[in-house]
């Protein structure tokens, strides 16, 4: 999901403020009346920013037959701490009315902004997802993804405001999730520090099956500053390489050549300097390379989105990058969906075996460590050396994915639909070139 921010100011230099994001289905009646069921929630720490749209991973399964989906952004009362937060809005068309509630202002229940004197305050909310295996990437509560600051927005937003918008879904035969659908990877991404030469970001992915797959590949940099990252890659350049006979595709700024197609997917980057490629790819192995324009360095994100999950799947992603410390470790993310069953995955952290074939031993990550975490940041499994746990080692060997070096890391897990992160770091703050891999083994 994503939401507009007119202004966010946290007390103190370099600090953030917590913002709660929730999704509900309308159980009975019509919103804002009736009853609702919460189906997802997360808290994001928002850095200071103005006139932006902030994307937040939020995994949820919307039950079949749902006719109203409600998204809520809640700013806890931060006045005592000196925080302020104003939701982003504009006057463009919207798919559902905008509501706001703030008990300290006398609005104890969600109230249409037009009813309190602001008919053109349309809160910017976007919900991206897939229905019944067919992606519906632009089910939005506001038709635009660019908030514009107006005096009306600040007249009603307070540190305790809870804006709510609705996205009304028209039931169709494709809006019903396929019973017994197979859970699989719908999005794979990796955040890393991009440098130059052998230390650029390289993300490989495999498309399985027999039919072409519609994907969007993105190289994100400048907009990461809104997630509290300061040393971002200012101007990413994205290259997509493929099997023999595939013509390499290069993109600097996403609006350069495919603007209309990318906007239509609902996956347009929020910064014009970021990169994106919309492609229909035959089954095979592909590589996405992210580098900085004019050999610049910084933290970036390489992402692959599956827009046709009923046709084959994203079998795995492997990202090679320089693994540093602190915020500059390598972080891979995956969104599992399109079904309700458990999905078997193996994640690996590779370092020593990259030498001497690819790099000298002094350049690689000598002793990788891995952590697998859920969407709330809760640790699911951690591993230093892949043979540490006999049960895990047996499953990894049976899958044919045992690392070739005993110091390398691997985790096997069966996971329900949701958003997960994999953290690759060096033992005792070690640094070097490493490889993080995610293999989707199916149910």
Secondary structure as GFF3:
##gff-version 3
##sequence-region A 1 443
A	DSSP	beta_strand	2	9	.	.	.	ID=ss1
A	DSSP	beta_strand	17	28	.	.	.	ID=ss2
A	DSSP	beta_strand	35	46	.	.	.	ID=ss3
A	DSSP	beta_strand	49	55	.	.	.	ID=ss4
A	DSSP	beta_strand	68	75	.	.	.	ID=ss5
A	DSSP	beta_strand	84	87	.	.	.	ID=ss6
A	DSSP	beta_strand	89	90	.	.	.	ID=ss7
A	DSSP	beta_strand	98	102	.	.	.	ID=ss8
A	DSSP	three_ten_helix	103	105	.	.	.	ID=ss9
A	DSSP	beta_strand	107	112	.	.	.	ID=ss10
A	DSSP	three_ten_helix	113	116	.	.	.	ID=ss11
A	DSSP	beta_strand	122	123	.	.	.	ID=ss12
A	DSSP	beta_strand	125	131	.	.	.	ID=ss13
A	DSSP	beta_strand	134	140	.	.	.	ID=ss14
A	DSSP	alpha_helix	151	156	.	.	.	ID=ss15
A	DSSP	beta_strand	162	168	.	.	.	ID=ss16
A	DSSP	three_ten_helix	173	175	.	.	.	ID=ss17
A	DSSP	beta_strand	184	194	.	.	.	ID=ss18
A	DSSP	three_ten_helix	197	199	.	.	.	ID=ss19
A	DSSP	beta_strand	201	207	.	.	.	ID=ss20
A	DSSP	beta_strand	213	220	.	.	.	ID=ss21
A	DSSP	three_ten_helix	222	227	.	.	.	ID=ss22
A	DSSP	beta_strand	236	241	.	.	.	ID=ss23
A	DSSP	beta_strand	249	251	.	.	.	ID=ss24
A	DSSP	alpha_helix	259	265	.	.	.	ID=ss25
A	DSSP	beta_strand	275	281	.	.	.	ID=ss26
A	DSSP	beta_strand	284	292	.	.	.	ID=ss27
A	DSSP	three_ten_helix	293	295	.	.	.	ID=ss28
A	DSSP	beta_strand	298	306	.	.	.	ID=ss29
A	DSSP	beta_strand	314	323	.	.	.	ID=ss30
A	DSSP	three_ten_helix	326	328	.	.	.	ID=ss31
A	DSSP	beta_strand	330	337	.	.	.	ID=ss32
A	DSSP	beta_strand	343	350	.	.	.	ID=ss33
A	DSSP	three_ten_helix	352	354	.	.	.	ID=ss34
A	DSSP	three_ten_helix	361	363	.	.	.	ID=ss35
A	DSSP	beta_strand	368	373	.	.	.	ID=ss36
A	DSSP	beta_strand	379	383	.	.	.	ID=ss37
A	DSSP	alpha_helix	390	398	.	.	.	ID=ss38
A	DSSP	beta_strand	409	415	.	.	.	ID=ss39
A	DSSP	beta_strand	418	426	.	.	.	ID=ss40
A	DSSP	three_ten_helix	427	429	.	.	.	ID=ss41
A	DSSP	beta_strand	432	442	.	.	.	ID=ss42
###
